[in-house]
Amino acid sequence: MNQQNNNHSLLEMLNHREKTSVLLIDEARNWSVSEVIEAAINIRGAYSQFKGKAIILALSNKIEFILWLCALDGFASKILLASEDDLVYLNDLTQLPQDSAVLVLDSGIKNFDTNTSLSDIQLTKWCLLTSGTTAKPKLIAHSLAELSSKVTSGQFGTSLRWGLLYQQSRFAGLQVILQALLGNGVLVVSKHQQLDEIIKSFVESKVDALSATPSYWRRVLMTDSFKSLSLSHITLGGEIVDDIILQQLKLAFPTAKVRHVYASTEAGVGFSVRDGKSGFPKALLVDGQLEVQDGYLWLLGADVTKNGQRIMINSGDLVRQDGERIFFLGREHGVINVGGNKVFPESVETKIRALEDVDDVRVFAKSNPIMGQLVAADIVPAYKVVDESSFKQHLIAKMRKILQKHEVPMLLFFKQEIALSHNTKVTRN
């Protein structure tokens, strides 16, 4: 079932599910559909003064967060999804409500006063912050119908148990939540902080569907517990997907259906690729949903004109065409300028990651008074390094064979792991 023409609230749509079936699972208990509905109705009753108000939802407890989502949709006028770490950005956003916004935190309920207006956002919109990977987060508005437009049920969605690895307040996390809730699935969450413990809890709860960034999938494959997972559906998104991670996942879970999704908070879910290859087929450009202009990928956004037409937006992602395939190069803000030569960190990372000596890598810029910028790299070695100086020379010699001269990192730093943001992406700023 596709939800794109659905104007019902989240609670109304849950009412169509089998009431006794399990909907949410954590380490403490299982929640049936009827129990979730009852809890949401109780929240509405306890906070009847919230009806028609703007609510900033910043709960860290995933189950509580979802129960409040079910209660607020169709009840509050606006829902802004955030984490407590995001609160520092809120006063800088131009779309916040100026009239008695209510902040729901783990510590309780508070008023949140701002000096700006949300008048340009319709009452039915959910407000999400962008990831902030390369810049300060921005606030983007969607309706529930837009957010759930790619939710599928039937053979794909029925009885799948989705483990939640993304932050619940971000677009990617919300997609997993809505897929489970509205796609006849089950959502499994964990209170653990360590990834290996999270995976163990997913194994115990018989999770068979997971979605994560490529960077986080690499972490998953390094855990002691991942081999005990029995996955039938794997999704990647949020970063460039290379052939290496696709091959690693196929080797680890040979019977699983693997897809990578292109999506953004600004535009919603753009498209998915299921053929096991990086990039996407050129054929996807023919339906008017996607365009390539001057090396940039453009796609239909969530905003509409006064005439009801959706607006094409520049994704900020640079791409190249190779025959019938389109490949991602990286974000425009991440390009490194080495003496006038452009270097795409993600593209260089893909090539370095293919070396047998390297488990993972992050490429970034270092300022240089002569060249403008130099290429640097954090390297996670594939084995214990005894002599770092010799190993650096060994790596650089190999890199010179697979990279152009201006792409070769001049500075190498050895790390135990590549640091990720709270969105489980490599930090680029």
Secondary structure by P-SEA (a helix, b strand, c coil): cccccccccaaaaaaaccccccccccccccccaaaaaaaaaaaaaaccccccbbbbcccccaaaaaaaaaaccccccbbbbbcccccccccccccccccbbbbbcccbbbbbbbccccccccccbbbbbcccccccbbbbbbcccccccccccccccccbbbbbccccccaaaaaaaaaaaaacbbbbbbccccaaaaaaaaaaacccbbbbcaaaaaaaaaccccccccccbbbbccccccaaaaaaaaaaccccbbbbbbbccccccccccccccccccccccccccccccccbbbbbccccccccbbbbbcccccccccccbbbbccccccccccccccccaaaaaaaaaaccccccbbbbbbbbccccbbbbbbbbcccccccaaaaaaaaaaaaaacccccccccbbbbccccccccccccccc
